């Protein structure tokens, strides 16, 4: 007995708004944690061995907050 009916996938169902918010918050805090870790490591330990590497880490850390803000507010409309 064959079934030729198309079965809807569970992945086609959108996530609930509360779950989307939790995911965005999780990503925001993860990205900001990485930013903070990079800055602290760059200017406490890495600068002792390589100042250019510490500056590079700081430059990467400077780019992360705008990305985190975009990820954290994605889909939220201000008014």
Beta strands, then each sheet from edge to edge (+ up, - down):
end
